[in-house]
């Protein structure tokens, strides 16, 4: 069986927090994803800071859009880096009744089957 490349393993080890409640209503305020990611921006891999690190989102918690719905992508590596931050993000989603969807790796057309 072929092994997943390191970058594909990283993609497969994420989950999404959707800006929809469990009953399908849009979560407010409209900038919730950017606010959450801004709070989490200080959590990053060792040595990835740099001069403008305070102006960038963390690679572990980043905003995105999925089918027109604001979402946050959370990498499970955050749990190893900082367990309290990881639980903060999960509890934010649970406390606000937001949908959590596990990410999965889907091969691109033409990629060899695994």
C-alpha positions in Angstrom: 0.0 0.0 0.0 1.4 3.4 -0.9 2.1 5.9 1.8 0.5 9.4 1.8 3.1 12.1 1.2 3.8 14.4 4.2 1.7 17.3 2.7 -1.2 15.0 2.1 -1.1 13.7 5.7 -1.3 17.3 6.9 -4.3 17.9 4.8 -6.0 14.8 6.1 -5.5 15.8 9.7 -7.8 18.8 9.8 -11.4 19.6 10.6 -13.7 22.5 9.7 -15.8 24.6 11.9 -18.6 25.9 9.8 -20.4 29.1 10.3 -23.7 27.3 10.5 -25.5 26.2 13.7 -26.7 22.6 14.1 -30.1 23.7 12.7 -28.6 25.4 9.6 -28.8 29.0 10.7 -25.9 31.4 9.8 -23.7 32.2 12.8 -23.2 35.9 13.6 -21.3 38.2 13.8 -20.2 37.9 10.1 -16.5 38.3 11.0 -16.5 35.5 13.6 -13.9 33.4 11.7 -11.4 36.2 11.4 -11.9 37.0 15.1 -11.3 33.4 16.2 -8.3 33.0 13.9 -6.9 36.4 15.1 -7.0 35.1 18.7 -5.2 32.0 17.7 -2.6 33.7 15.5 0.2 33.4 18.1 0.1 29.6 17.9 2.6 28.7 15.1 5.5 26.3 14.5 8.8 27.1 16.1 10.8 29.5 14.0 8.0 30.5 11.7 7.5 33.9 13.3 9.5 36.5 11.6 9.1 40.2 11.5 5.5 40.3 10.5 4.2 37.2 12.3 1.8 39.3 14.3 0.0 40.2 11.0 -0.5 36.6 9.9 -3.0 33.9 10.9 -1.6 30.7 12.4 -1.1 27.8 10.0 -3.0 25.7 12.6 -6.2 27.8 12.6 -7.1 29.7 9.5 -10.3 31.2 8.0 -11.8 30.0 4.7 -15.0 29.7 2.8 -16.8 26.5 2.0 -19.7 26.7 -0.5 -20.3 30.4 0.4 -20.2 29.7 4.2 -17.5 31.1 6.4 -15.5 28.4 8.1 -12.3 27.9 10.1 -9.8 25.1 9.2 -8.2 23.6 12.4 -5.2 21.4 12.1 -5.1 18.7 14.7 -1.3 19.3 15.2 -2.5 22.2 17.4 -3.5 19.6 20.0 0.1 18.5 20.4 1.5 22.1 20.3 -0.9 23.6 22.8 -3.7 21.4 24.1 -5.5 24.3 25.9 -5.7 26.3 22.6 -7.0 23.2 20.8 -9.7 22.7 23.4 -10.6 26.5 23.3 -11.3 26.2 19.6 -13.4 23.0 20.0 -15.3 24.5 23.0 -16.0 27.7 20.9 -17.7 25.6 18.3 -19.6 23.5 20.8 -20.7 26.5 22.9 -22.0 28.3 19.8 -23.6 25.1 18.4 -21.5 25.3 15.3 -21.2 22.4 12.9 -17.8 20.5 13.0 -16.8 18.5 9.9 -13.8 16.3 9.6 -11.6 17.0 6.6 -10.6 14.1 4.5 -8.1 13.8 1.7 -9.6 13.3 -1.8 -7.2 12.5 -4.5 -7.1 14.9 -7.5 -8.2 13.5 -10.8 -5.3 11.7 -12.4 -3.5 10.9 -9.0 -2.6 7.3 -8.6 -5.0 5.3 -6.4 -3.8 4.7 -2.9 
